[in-house]
Amino acid sequence: MKRGLRQGDPLSPYLFVMMAEVLNKLLLKAAEMGFIQGVQVGSRTVTLTHLQFADDTLIFCEPKLEYLQNLKVILYCFQSFSGLTVNYAKSGLVVIDKEDGWAARAADILKFKLVQLPLTYLGVLLGAI
């Protein structure tokens, strides 16, 4: 037990799924409590805070620096108790309808690189006109 899990351990996928579900619940609870606010989509105005696929997570948030600060805390808390880490080198921030200065500050808060649309995500082109 002291060595922890190793790559290839048959329990690894199950434990990862359990931890991904913890992140899911953290984000849902944060939105419910008003720490972050998702975006409204569709004709029925469904609020979307995040999408998860395997080890990828897309987080949608209204552009307020306070929400981004809270999101940063949520991610740090998740890293602290799960043992998993956010790969900041592979993480990106897409900012829509905000000035460049705001986008740079937001990227600095989250320690993500700024990414422009269109981009390819899981083989799908996003943001193309």
C-alpha positions in Angstrom: 0.0 0.0 0.0 2.9 2.4 0.6 4.0 2.3 -3.1 0.6 3.4 -4.4 -0.8 2.5 -7.8 1.4 1.8 -10.7 0.7 2.3 -14.4 -0.9 -0.9 -15.7 -2.4 -1.8 -12.3 -5.9 -3.2 -13.0 -7.4 -0.9 -10.4 -6.1 2.3 -12.0 -8.9 2.9 -14.5 -11.6 2.5 -11.8 -9.9 4.8 -9.3 -9.4 7.4 -12.1 -13.1 7.2 -12.9 -14.0 7.7 -9.2 -11.7 10.8 -9.0 -13.2 12.2 -12.3 -16.6 11.9 -10.6 -15.3 13.8 -7.6 -14.2 16.6 -10.0 -17.7 16.5 -11.6 -19.4 16.8 -8.2 -17.0 19.6 -7.1 -17.8 21.7 -10.2 -21.6 21.1 -9.9 -21.5 22.0 -6.2 -19.5 25.2 -6.9 -22.0 26.2 -9.5 -24.9 25.5 -7.2 -23.3 27.6 -4.5 -22.5 30.5 -6.9 -18.7 30.2 -6.8 -18.7 29.7 -10.6 -21.4 30.2 -13.2 -21.7 28.1 -16.3 -22.9 29.4 -19.6 -26.4 29.3 -21.0 -26.9 27.2 -24.1 -29.8 26.2 -26.3 -33.3 27.3 -26.7 -34.2 25.9 -23.3 -31.3 27.8 -21.7 -29.5 24.8 -20.2 -26.6 25.9 -17.9 -23.4 24.1 -18.9 -20.5 24.1 -16.5 -18.3 21.3 -17.8 -18.0 18.3 -20.1 -15.8 15.3 -19.3 -14.5 12.7 -21.7 -11.9 10.2 -20.4 -9.1 12.4 -19.0 -10.2 15.6 -20.7 -12.4 18.2 -19.1 -13.9 21.3 -20.7 -15.0 23.9 -18.2 -17.4 26.6 -19.3 -17.6 29.7 -17.2 -19.0 33.2 -17.5 -16.1 35.7 -17.9 -15.7 37.1 -14.4 -12.3 37.1 -12.7 -13.9 36.2 -9.4 -15.2 32.9 -11.0 -11.8 32.2 -12.4 -10.1 32.7 -9.0 -12.7 30.3 -7.5 -12.1 27.8 -10.3 -8.4 27.9 -9.6 -9.0 27.1 -5.9 -11.4 24.2 -7.0 -8.7 22.7 -9.2 -6.0 23.1 -6.5 -8.3 21.4 -4.0 -9.0 18.6 -6.4 -5.3 18.1 -7.0 -4.6 18.1 -3.2 -6.8 15.3 -2.2 -6.9 13.2 -5.4 -3.2 13.0 -6.2 -4.0 13.8 -9.8 -2.6 17.0 -11.3 -3.7 19.4 -14.0 -1.3 19.4 -16.9 -0.9 23.2 -17.3 1.3 22.7 -20.4 -1.6 21.1 -22.2 -4.4 23.3 -20.7 -5.7 26.2 -22.6 -8.1 29.1 -22.1 -10.5 30.3 -24.8 -11.8 33.8 -24.2 -14.8 35.0 -26.2 -15.9 38.7 -26.4 -13.4 40.1 -24.0 -10.5 42.5 -24.6 -6.9 41.1 -24.9 -5.8 42.6 -21.5 -8.6 40.8 -19.7 -7.8 37.5 -21.5 -4.1 37.8 -20.6 -5.1 38.4 -16.9 -7.5 35.5 -16.9 -4.8 33.2 -18.4 -2.4 34.3 -15.8 -4.8 33.6 -13.0 -5.4 30.0 -14.2 -1.8 29.5 -15.4 -3.3 28.3 -18.7 -2.1 29.4 -22.2 -4.4 31.5 -24.3 -5.9 29.5 -27.2 -7.7 31.1 -30.2 -10.7 29.7 -32.0 -10.9 27.7 -34.2 -9.1 24.8 -32.5 -9.3 21.0 -32.8 -10.5 19.1 -29.8 -10.7 15.3 -29.8 -10.5 15.5 -33.6 -13.4 17.9 -34.0 -12.9 21.5 -35.3 -14.4 23.9 -32.8 -15.3 27.5 -33.6 -15.0 27.3 -37.3 -17.2 29.6 -39.4 
